[in-house]
Amino acid sequence: MRVQATLAVAFALSICAFLTHAADPNSDAPEDRERPAGRVRDFPSYAQAVQAWRSPEDVNAWIGAKFEYDSERSMLLSETQRARKAGPPIYPPAEFFATPKGICVDLSRFSVETLRAMAPDLKARYLMIEFNPVNLRGNTLRRHWVAAFERGGKRYFFADSKRPGHIAGPYETTQAYLDDYAKYRGREIVAARELESFTRRNRTPAASK
């Protein structure tokens, strides 16, 4: 009986720990990986993958299996370093496919351009999120990028370096997603904008679209 009671307490504590889990607010690197249930098919080239993939779920499964976060690149593309000199270019999709290692904006570019090529009806675009800044190794980090798409009148968000292999949605509005995401990240979102290109850097208050 005592053993059963001990196990029950341990189980309850594990549930509480799960419910109160929050992401590390100081990093865009992945937390828990949502690996695909089955083996992800390998393709010899990006062009062949785009021809074979049929849905965002196909792209997402590949991301969950293949993406690796590059912490050194995140420093090179921080606001601190870019204020001193131009940072390295954002990887084109074919280059990223060959070596799927990078940061949030590399991953979102790959996903947006891939969805536009294979399923333009999904209206893929970028969501730029601006948090209250954090300082990591002397570098200011503020902006974060994910990919967004529409299906069945609902909004979905994925290609998140923090949660590779995860699709968030359906949501009625972008603001509803942002509210949930701020809680998950443990950081205040001070601005956000849906964009057609990752090269734009306009700042606007976060608002429902």
Residue pairs with C-beta under 8 A, 6 or more apart in sequence:
22 183
22 184
22 185
22 186
23 31
23 162
23 184
23 185
23 186
24 31
25 134
25 185
25 186
25 187
26 134
26 136
27 71
27 136
28 69
28 74
28 103
28 104
28 141
28 144
28 161
28 162
29 69
29 71
29 74
29 161
29 162
30 67
30 69
30 161
30 162
30 163
30 164
31 162
31 163
32 163
33 64
33 164
33 165
34 64
34 163
34 164
34 165
34 166
35 64
35 65
35 165
36 61
36 64
36 65
36 165
40 61
40 62
40 64
40 65
40 66
41 52
43 49
43 52
45 94
45 97
46 93
46 94
46 97
46 98
47 94
49 62
49 97
50 114
50 117
50 118
52 58
53 59
53 62
53 114
53 118
54 118
55 119
56 115
56 119
56 122
56 149
56 151
56 156
56 158
56 167
57 167
59 111
59 114
59 115
59 118
59 159
60 158
60 159
60 165
60 166
60 167
61 165
63 100
63 107
63 111
63 158
63 159
63 164
63 165
64 164
64 165
64 166
65 165
66 100
67 100
67 101
67 102
67 107
67 161
67 164
67 165
68 100
68 101
69 101
69 102
69 103
69 161
70 101
70 102
70 103
73 88
73 102
73 103
73 106
74 103
74 141
75 81
75 136
75 137
75 139
76 87
76 88
77 87
77 88
77 103
77 105
78 136
78 139
78 140
78 141
79 133
79 139
79 140
79 141
79 142
79 143
80 138
80 139
80 140
81 87
81 139
90 105
90 106
90 109
90 198
91 102
91 106
91 109
91 110
92 109
93 109
93 110
93 113
93 114
96 102
96 106
96 107
96 109
96 110
97 110
100 110
103 161
104 144
104 145
104 146
104 160
104 161
104 162
105 145
105 198
107 145
107 147
107 159
107 160
107 161
107 164
108 126
108 127
108 145
108 146
108 147
108 159
108 198
109 126
109 198
110 159
111 124
111 147
111 158
111 159
112 124
112 125
112 126
112 147
112 159
112 198
113 124
115 122
115 124
115 147
115 149
116 124
122 149
122 150
122 151
123 149
123 150
124 147
124 148
124 149
125 147
125 148
125 149
125 194
125 195
125 196
126 145
126 146
126 147
126 148
126 194
126 195
126 196
126 197
126 198
127 145
127 146
127 147
127 148
127 157
127 174
127 192
127 193
127 194
127 195
128 143
128 144
128 145
128 192
128 193
128 194
128 195
128 198
128 200
128 201
129 143
129 144
129 145
129 146
129 178
129 181
129 189
129 191
129 192
129 206
130 142
130 143
130 144
130 189
130 190
130 191
130 192
130 203
130 206
131 142
131 143
131 144
131 185
131 187
131 188
131 189
131 190
132 142
132 187
132 188
132 190
133 140
133 141
133 142
134 140
134 141
134 142
134 187
135 141
144 161
144 162
145 198
146 157
146 158
146 159
146 160
147 157
147 158
147 159
148 155
148 156
148 157
148 174
148 194
149 155
149 156
149 158
150 156
151 170
152 170
154 169
154 170
154 171
154 172
155 169
155 170
155 171
155 172
155 173
155 174
155 177
156 167
156 168
156 169
156 170
156 171
157 167
157 168
157 169
157 171
157 177
157 181
158 166
158 167
158 168
160 166
160 168
162 185
168 177
168 180
168 181
169 177
171 177
173 208
173 209
174 192
174 194
174 208
174 209
175 206
175 207
175 208
175 209
176 208
178 189
178 192
178 206
181 189
182 188
182 189
189 206
190 205
190 206
191 203
191 204
191 205
191 206
192 204
192 206
192 207
193 202
193 203
193 204
194 209
195 202
